[in-house]
Amino acid sequence: MAISSRTVLIVAGDARSADAFHNSLDHEAHRLFEVSCLKDALAIVAREPIEVVVADTALPDGTGLALLHEVRRIQPDTMRILLTSPAGLGTAVDAMEHGDVYRFLVKPWDGVELRGVVRAAVDRRQRERENSGLLDRVKGEIRQAIAGAYPELKVRRDANGSVLLDDSEEQSAVALAAS
């Protein structure tokens, strides 16, 4: 297995699922972590940057959905994939609508489909990272261009980066008009 910076965490609730995950993803160019319970998965998420988490719905110490919800809180940019039974389809769709899950697969899943979904998740995460970098660069270039064109302009920003408007001139004009 080739090692890459693309890290995938597999959380399988039983040995049969773990073997199927391993066989489906072992030859991919990902760094794989494989665990069987929520506690071990959260320990890895706490210490490692994870690109993709694939979690089985039923885990010995909780649910895959609870795990993915916690992963979202700890590492919000991690792509989260849930494996569910046909009976849990409604819950999986609801989780997608609320943003806890990027994708879900219905058991029994196909190894080719699983590889494709994991590849798509890794690629999407990589594109999001690249887009974020480009956006930051463009924002910096715009700030520099404005500062160069209008050196007298002093732009103040709040903690979120939003521009704060100085309305002192407006208040002075209102005061003059009122007098």
Buried (B, 14 or more C-beta within 10 A) or exposed (E): EEEEEBBBBBBBBEEEBBEBBEEBBEEBEBBBBBBBBBEBBBEBBEEEEBBBBBBBBBBEEBBBBBBBBBBBEEBEEBBBBBBBBEEBEEBBEEBBEEEBBBBBBBBEBEEEEBBEBBBBBBEBBEEEEEEEEEEEEEEEEEEEEEEEEEEEEEEEEEEEEEEEEEEEEEEEEEEEEEE
